[in-house]
């Protein structure tokens, strides 16, 4: 299993309950694909974006560190892309 980091930019207008649900959903997607979340948390609250993404001018940055088999990354990316509350995701390998 390889180690990865995912930086998600989330819509800024979510309520606290919606945020908690979304963050739990992100961890659940990793676990369903035989992965393990080592740490997760809000990296920055409502930061302005350099350009608007899906008509949003600011976003919440959420950082997730996890271990996952390399062949499951495409499934994770697809699941994140389907979620309308996630504006962008960057997944990188971690050491």
N, C-alpha and C positions, 0 to 999 in steps of 0.2 A: 504494500500500500504506500502510495506517495502522499506527501503533505502538500496542502494547497491553502491559499488565501483567496477569499472572495470579497470584493468590495462592492456592495450594492448601494445604489442611489435610489432612495425610496421617496414616494410622494410626500411633501411636507404637511399636507392638510389632513393627515390621518389622526384619529382620536387615539388616546392611550390604549384602549382595548384593541383597536384595529392594529396598532403597532405591535402589541404583544402577540396577537394572533398571527401576524405576518412573520415575525421573528421565529415563532414556534414552527410555522409552516416551512421556513427555510431550513431549520435544523431537521425537521421531519423528512424533507426531501433527501438530505444527505444520508440520514439513517436508513431510509428505504432502499438506497443504493449501496448498502453494505459499508457505509462510511461511519466515521466517528467524529463528532464536533469536539475539538479541544478547547476552544474559547470563542465567544461571540459577544458583541456589544456595540453600542452606538459609538461611532468614532467622532461624529460631529452633528450637532442639531441645526437644522435649517440654514445651511450655507448657501450663498448665492452661486449659481452655476455660471460658467463662462458664456454659455449660450443656452437658449431654452431647449428643453427636451420634452416632447409631448406636451407643449404649451405650459410647462412649468419653468419658473425662473429661479427656484431654489429647491434644495432637496436635503433629505436626512441621509447621512452616510453611515452604513452599517457594515462592520467588518466581522467576517467569520473565518476562523482557522479550523481546518478539518483534514482528516486522513481518508483516502478513498482509493479504490482500485482505478488504475488509469483508464480502463475502458468505460467507466461510468461517467466520466466528465461530460460527454456529449449529452447524456440523459439529464444531468444536472443543469447544463446550460439551457436545454430545451424547456425544462420545467420552470426555470427562472424567467425565460422569455415569454412564457404563456401567462405569467402573473401580471395583471394590469397595474398593480400597485408598485411594482419595481420598474423604475425608469431605465436604469442601466446596470450592467454587472461586468466586472472585470475579475477573471479568475486567473491566478498566477501560481506557479509552483513555489513552495516555501522550503527552506532548509532547516 
